[in-house]
Amino acid sequence: MAKPKVQTISGYRLKEPRITPMALWLFFLKVALPVLVIGGIIDLVVQLTTGVCTGLWCLAK
């Protein structure tokens, strides 16, 4: 992949795009947390209906 041309405004070089702590926090809130919660609910429903533990907490037993 070719590196993009360095952008300047009035002779000042712009910073390269980067992942910020706020972007990581928003990713956690909007993607990772809902996936974990939905997965936990599904594991709980399966455990309550079938009696078979499928969650990560079952590995600790």
N, C-alpha and C positions, 0 to 999 in steps of 0.2 A: 504494500500500500504506500502510496506517495504521501509524504508529509505536506500538510497544507501550508500555503504561503503565510509568513508572519504578517499579522495585521497591525497597522499603525494608525493612530489618530493624532493629527497635529504633531507628528514626530515621536509620539509616545507609543511604546510597544505594549500591546494588550497582553494580559496574562492568559496562559493556556487554560482551557476549561478543566475543571477538576471536580471530584466528588467532595462535597462539604459535609461536615457533621450533621447539618440540618437535613441534607438529602438522605443520609443514612437513617436518621431518626424518622423521617417521613416514610421511607421504604419500610421500616420496621412496623410503623403504625398502620399503614395502608395495605401491606402485603403479608408480611411475616406473621403478625399478631392474629389477623383474621384466619389465616390458614391453620395456625396452631389451635385456635379456639374451636374452629369447625371440626378439625381432626379429633380433638379431645371429646367433643360432644358425640361424634360418630362412635369413637371407642367406648364411651360410656353407655350409649344405647345398645351396642352389640354386647357389651358385658352384662347389662341388665336383662336383655332378652334371651341370650343363649347361655350365659354363665361362663363363657370363655373370655379370658382377659387378653386383649389384643394391643393394649397400650404400652408405651415405653416403661411405665411404672411397674409392669409385670416382670421386667427383667431384674428388678431389685429384690424380688422375693426369693 
